[in-house]
Amino acid sequence: MKKELFQLIEYAKTDLFGLSDYIYQHPETAFCEFQSCKAMVDFLKKFGFDIEERAGGLETAFTASVCPTGEKFPCIDILAEYDALGLGESYGEDLGIAHACGHNLIAAVAAGTGIGLCQIMKKHKIPGTLRVVGTPAEEAGGGKIILQEKGIFEQTDALLMIHPTSGTSKIAGRCRCSTSLRVTYTGYAAHAGNHRQRGINAQDAANICYTSIGCLRHQLPDEVQVFVTMTGTYKEQMLIPDKANLQIAIRCFAESNLESTKEKVKGCIKAGALATGCKVEIEEKRGYLGRICNYTLERVLRKNVEELEEPLMPGMVDDNGGEDFGNLNRKIPGIMFYPTLLPERKISNHTLAFYELCNSDKSREVILLGSRALAYTALDLYMDPSIIEEAKKELEEMLQKESGE
Ligand SMILES: [Zn+2]
């Protein structure tokens, strides 16, 4: 059946490359991926998927399902992303919105995996549900988290997706949980020469907070990162500053460390207010939760990638970024494959160089490799759902282990 899958993906390659090109040429940002979402839906419809548009009430989300035998278990979701991002003003207007993270390839691979598998499942009457899920707004907005809250993944037993990378291809390990706090101190402005005793100095409050967090870092677990930036600049001369802003980011692998660090950082923030008499406001913007390693699924994926003769880094490789896949992956076992667009060296995503790779000859190889690797892996899981049960058990154990860290 894997040979058949290989061929089916080969037959579809012109269409898959076309789909990737179209999304690449029509870059759209978070929750506005109308053209990309429609292109995906139209593509999958042709292969007999049942489509639910506007999944979870999100205009640019969809689910595309097939369940050839009527037996729903196991339900395996192939996740698609198709949002673009801005490259920054220095690159000019044309690249203000661009596919510089390769989500056009994530979409094409999800489509390729889906159409290959659905034909095989129908032909060989394989029990289970296959879904391609269109998840908007990964770069900003956390579309997967919204879909999760709306119950879109209630029945899902396993998650598969790819993300293009550079350097040697890899299977993703953990990534970081994150949250950020915007802090505003409000004091009282007074002339620093004539009435300094009447002033309440907000900049001092920010300094005390900054210094306290510097001290706190020594007592935090090694894996915890705290970044503090003074964002409010005071411009008037000879006035005691009455406003100061700080931006604080906390990033760590373990969710429990995120919560405990946040409480300690809040203590530092309050220290600034208490010492100076300032009022303080804290606005939290929650980031994503980190991925959890699943070695049960890793073994299956690795075997298949090796069968496709793609060199892989050993083990599950942690990275310091964040992904809304992490939020799902803490409830449902899942695995992410990172096929490379540039094996010889590592470059950063979200750069002009990466943008160019996302529509290169190598990107076409990635579409085929990614589709085959995910399709083979899903097929193994459909043929032996006990692997999924094992992966679920491992997820529980890993979460328990993490909360003890
Ligand atoms: Zn990305």
Residues whose N, C-alpha, C, O or C-beta is under 5 A from the ligand:
A	BS01	ZN	C101
